[in-house]
Amino acid sequence: MRYRLQNRDLPGSPDFANRKQRWAVFAHGCFWHAHPGCARATIPKRNHEFWATKLARNRQRDAEVVAALEAEGFRVLTIWACEVERDSDSARRALEVFLRSGPQET
C-alpha cells in the first residue's frame, strides 16, 4: 500500500493519503478534535469559554476539511487515538476495510 505523509497541499493536511486511489486518513487526538462521547474530550474548567470556542471551531474545521476532500473525490477515514489505544486490532481492521473498499461507485 503506497501513501504519503504530511500532505500539506491537500485540504486539512491528512496524516496519510494516496492521491491516485483518492483516499485520506486522519489520526485525531480526542482532546484537540473533541471526539464525541469520549472521556478524553472534556473541556477544561479553567478558561472554559476559550476552550469551548476553540474546540467547537476545531470540530467545525474538521467537518469542512472532510467535505472539501470528498468534493475532490477522496474517501476519508478518521481514526481516533482512544480507539487505537483501547483496541488496536479493531482499529487496524477498520483501516484495512477502508483501504480495501476502493472508490465508491456513483
Beta strands, then each sheet from edge to edge (+ up, - down):
strand 1: 4-5
strand 2: 16-18
strand 3: 23-28
strand 4: 75-80
sheet 1: 1+ 2- 3+ 4+
end
